[in-house]
Amino acid sequence: MGNRVELYSLLRLAHFAGFILLGGGLSAVFVSEWQSYRASEPTVFAEGARYTAIFYDRLVLPGAVLAAASGILLVLRLDIGFFDAPWLVGMWGLFLFEFIEGNTLTRIQFRRTLRHTRPFARGEPLTEEKRREARTLLSQIVHFLDIPVFSVMVFCGVARPNRWASLGAAMAIAILAAAFLTIGIPRLAARLR
């Protein structure tokens, strides 16, 4: 009995640590992207892109791997089944979506931004056209979707909604928040330049 409780506690700690790394990394990426959106200097824009890549690779990805591994082991240890509750399906479904999206679309987009910002360091001016080349609409959408979807995953783990309607409402709010951020943040940042 003591070993079972100890293993469960260690798995929960690892799961929390994974989510802390994941959430902290996504927040750091948000801040570095905010700096890039606000930048009027080419070097600051390029530096923001570089920090986005660093935070993603050193915080978000390890946190996601730790949360996934510990989450799978927790589900198996508790013998609750992956499809037994809406909150569990929501948590792992959204996690899987975010993990795939983050390692495909997001990675492609921030690598593209890094590629486009390399000439900036050699003195090329930062124009609106260069900004649009480095930051596509797709990159904005996937970037601003991360924190709202992460918030729904945390909601699933903390509140454990047992109704699909609660999960659907949380997702609807997350999508609205992502749309608001996608439209509002670049405009706000442009005004603050």
Summary of the structure (lengths in Angstrom):
residues: 193
radius of gyration: 18.8
end to end distance: 60.1
largest distance: 65.5
contacts: 611
relative contact order: 0.13
helix: 88%
strand: 0%
